């Protein structure tokens, strides 16, 4: 589970850094206005919010990639141990191809 989290978080962190640099190289955060007032109090606040928004988008993308990469055996695996399965389960203990 820890490895899967790292697989999702680390690439999205790197991409968020690159996206933040590219986005704010093109747009000045002091120019973001809402009702004639600046949205952010400082540029550092805009960079921070932008980085975390890009990181969240990257996390979503990486998580969806991991979700869709699962194989059929991982999706259809029974979460119960063979001894805990219902009596009428075909994959209960004693089955030759259970696991």
Backbone bond lengths (Angstrom), bond angles and torsions (degrees), N, CA, C in turn:
res aa  C-N    CA-C-N  psi(-1)  N-CA   C-N-CA  omega(-1)  CA-C   N-CA-C  phi
1 X - - - 1.446 - - 1.540 110.89 -
2 X 1.349 116.17 -42.32 1.458 120.26 179.00 1.527 110.61 -62.18
3 X 1.326 116.26 -40.67 1.465 120.12 -179.95 1.531 110.61 -65.01
4 X 1.316 117.16 -37.58 1.470 119.94 178.73 1.523 110.78 -66.18
5 X 1.342 117.02 -38.91 1.468 120.10 177.39 1.526 110.98 -63.74
6 X 1.317 116.33 -42.85 1.462 119.74 178.30 1.525 110.29 -64.79
7 X 1.328 116.67 -38.50 1.463 121.29 178.70 1.522 111.09 -62.13
8 X 1.313 117.18 -30.36 1.466 121.57 179.56 1.528 111.13 -85.92
9 X 1.334 117.20 -46.08 1.461 120.51 -171.51 1.532 114.55 -76.59
10 X 1.328 118.01 -38.38 1.463 119.32 -174.17 1.536 112.83 -67.03
11 X 1.336 120.47 -50.46 1.480 118.22 178.72 1.524 112.31 -63.22
12 X 1.329 116.76 -36.43 1.466 118.51 179.77 1.528 110.99 -67.80
13 X 1.336 118.02 -32.81 1.464 122.04 175.78 1.525 110.67 -63.76
14 X 1.328 116.08 -45.77 1.465 119.88 179.54 1.519 111.81 -63.34
15 X 1.312 116.37 -44.14 1.470 120.49 179.84 1.519 110.71 -66.04
16 X 1.339 117.47 -36.17 1.470 120.41 178.19 1.521 110.48 -62.90
17 X 1.324 116.83 -40.02 1.466 119.54 177.39 1.515 112.30 -62.67
18 X 1.317 116.33 -45.21 1.465 120.78 179.20 1.534 110.64 -65.52
19 X 1.334 116.92 -44.21 1.463 120.42 -179.68 1.527 111.20 -63.66
20 X 1.333 116.16 -38.80 1.466 120.44 179.09 1.527 110.92 -62.83
21 X 1.317 116.29 -45.58 1.472 120.16 179.38 1.524 110.32 -62.98
22 X 1.312 117.68 -46.76 1.469 120.28 -178.83 1.521 112.15 -65.59
23 X 1.330 117.11 -42.90 1.464 120.29 -178.15 1.524 111.16 -63.84
24 X 1.343 116.27 -47.31 1.459 118.66 -176.52 1.525 112.52 -81.55
25 X 1.313 118.28 -6.34 1.460 120.39 168.86 1.523 109.80 -75.70
26 X 1.318 116.10 -26.64 1.467 120.86 -179.51 1.528 113.31 -94.39
27 X 1.346 117.16 -31.43 1.465 120.94 -174.74 1.525 110.42 -122.57
28 X 1.312 115.38 137.62 1.460 121.53 178.02 1.532 108.38 -91.49
29 X 1.339 118.23 122.50 1.463 119.72 -177.18 1.529 113.76 -64.02
30 X 1.311 118.13 -22.63 1.475 118.85 178.31 1.530 111.82 -72.46
31 X 1.314 117.02 -13.32 1.465 121.14 179.22 1.529 113.31 -88.56
32 X 1.343 117.43 -6.44 1.465 120.32 178.28 1.525 108.50 -77.04
33 X 1.322 115.91 111.19 1.466 121.01 -176.36 1.516 110.78 -118.25
34 X 1.326 114.35 147.37 1.464 121.54 172.41 1.516 106.15 -134.93
35 X 1.313 116.65 114.85 1.465 123.35 -176.38 1.531 111.17 55.68
36 X 1.308 114.98 48.53 1.459 123.33 175.12 1.532 113.99 68.19
37 X 1.330 118.02 11.71 1.460 121.08 177.81 1.527 109.05 -124.41
38 X 1.345 117.15 147.66 1.468 119.24 179.02 1.536 111.26 -63.41
39 X 1.317 115.26 142.42 1.469 120.79 -179.66 1.524 110.04 -73.32
40 X 1.313 117.73 -38.71 1.466 122.46 -176.38 1.520 110.04 -111.82
41 X 1.324 115.57 145.05 1.457 120.36 178.95 1.511 112.67 -73.22
42 X 1.329 116.81 -31.58 1.459 120.69 179.93 1.523 109.35 -142.93
43 X 1.301 115.64 164.57 1.464 120.20 178.27 1.525 110.67 -67.65
44 X 1.327 116.68 -36.89 1.459 120.31 179.76 1.528 111.01 -60.55
45 X 1.323 117.08 -38.61 1.465 120.80 177.08 1.525 110.66 -63.81
46 X 1.320 116.61 -40.63 1.467 120.51 178.77 1.522 110.75 -65.66
47 X 1.337 117.22 -41.95 1.465 120.59 178.46 1.529 110.85 -63.18
48 X 1.321 116.31 -40.36 1.459 120.58 -179.16 1.522 111.21 -66.93
49 X 1.318 116.94 -48.62 1.467 120.87 179.23 1.532 110.11 -62.44
50 X 1.320 116.57 -42.63 1.463 120.21 178.40 1.518 112.07 -61.05
51 X 1.344 116.03 -43.97 1.461 119.45 179.38 1.522 110.84 -60.31
52 X 1.330 117.37 -47.12 1.468 119.45 -178.53 1.531 112.44 -67.43
53 X 1.316 117.71 -33.79 1.469 119.06 175.36 1.528 111.16 -66.90
54 X 1.325 117.13 -42.93 1.464 119.80 176.51 1.529 110.94 -64.74
55 X 1.328 117.08 -36.17 1.463 120.80 178.92 1.523 110.16 -66.56
56 X 1.329 117.64 -41.25 1.470 120.04 177.31 1.528 111.70 -62.79
57 X 1.318 116.90 -39.70 1.469 119.47 177.16 1.527 110.84 -65.22
58 X 1.326 116.60 -39.80 1.463 120.50 176.90 1.513 112.55 -65.88
59 X 1.333 117.21 -39.33 1.467 121.21 176.70 1.517 109.95 -61.54
60 X 1.319 116.78 -43.83 1.466 120.02 178.27 1.513 112.21 -61.41
61 X 1.307 116.19 -43.04 1.460 120.12 179.40 1.529 111.53 -65.25
62 X 1.333 117.12 -45.99 1.468 120.47 -179.86 1.524 111.75 -66.62
63 X 1.320 116.88 -37.85 1.461 120.25 179.24 1.530 111.01 -65.81
64 X 1.323 117.01 -41.15 1.459 119.60 177.00 1.527 111.32 -64.86
65 X 1.318 116.92 -37.76 1.461 120.06 177.10 1.521 110.61 -62.00
66 X 1.333 117.09 -46.23 1.478 120.30 178.03 1.524 111.13 -63.49
67 X 1.317 116.59 -38.38 1.471 120.12 -179.99 1.520 111.04 -63.60
68 X 1.323 117.22 -44.36 1.465 120.38 -176.71 1.529 112.99 -80.73
69 X 1.325 118.33 -8.73 1.455 121.59 178.42 1.522 112.77 -85.10
70 X 1.308 117.62 -10.29 1.464 119.88 -177.22 1.522 110.55 -63.09
71 X 1.334 115.03 143.99 1.454 120.66 178.26 1.522 110.99 -87.10
72 X 1.319 115.90 169.43 1.466 120.99 -178.54 1.519 111.15 -64.04
73 X 1.327 118.25 -36.73 1.462 119.87 -179.87 1.529 111.45 -66.79
74 X 1.320 117.53 -33.25 1.466 120.33 178.13 1.528 111.20 -73.05
75 X 1.323 117.21 -36.88 1.463 121.20 -179.73 1.517 111.08 -71.16
76 X 1.327 117.60 -41.63 1.462 121.92 -173.77 1.521 114.44 -91.85
77 X 1.314 118.64 4.33 1.458 122.15 -178.92 1.524 109.84 -66.83
78 X 1.311 115.64 137.24 1.465 121.32 178.74 1.531 108.46 -78.43
79 X 1.345 118.15 130.73 1.456 120.07 -178.69 1.532 113.57 -76.39
80 X 1.317 117.76 -11.60 1.460 121.39 -177.87 1.520 111.23 -91.68
81 X 1.323 115.28 147.74 1.456 120.70 173.60 1.530 108.15 -68.17
82 X 1.348 119.33 152.19 1.466 120.31 -177.65 1.528 113.43 -55.67
83 X 1.318 119.14 -33.96 1.470 120.48 -179.68 1.523 112.54 -74.32
84 X 1.333 118.39 -19.78 1.461 122.41 -178.27 1.528 113.33 -93.58
85 X 1.309 117.91 -5.22 1.466 121.14 -176.83 1.521 111.18 -73.41
86 X 1.333 118.80 153.64 1.461 121.34 179.52 1.530 111.89 -59.63
87 X 1.313 115.78 158.36 1.471 121.06 -175.98 1.523 112.14 -61.82
88 X 1.315 118.49 -33.58 1.467 120.65 -177.33 1.532 112.86 -89.63
89 X 1.326 118.28 6.98 1.467 121.83 179.15 1.526 109.84 -72.97
90 X 1.333 118.01 130.13 1.462 119.76 179.94 1.531 113.24 -69.81
91 X 1.319 117.36 -14.98 1.459 120.02 -178.89 1.533 111.82 -105.89
92 X 1.315 116.72 28.64 1.461 121.10 178.22 1.531 108.71 -76.68
93 X 1.323 117.38 168.97 1.472 122.05 179.45 1.518 111.21 -50.10
94 X 1.300 115.23 144.59 1.457 120.22 179.57 1.509 112.50 96.42
95 X 1.318 118.03 -10.42 1.453 121.58 178.90 1.534 108.73 -80.62
96 X 1.287 118.26 135.67 1.467 122.08 -175.67 1.536 111.89 -68.63
97 X 1.346 118.66 -37.53 1.468 120.98 -177.81 1.532 112.67 -109.68
98 X 1.331 117.42 33.01 1.463 121.58 176.24 1.519 108.72 -83.40
99 X 1.220 122.50 138.77 1.470 130.63 175.24 1.465 108.09 142.12
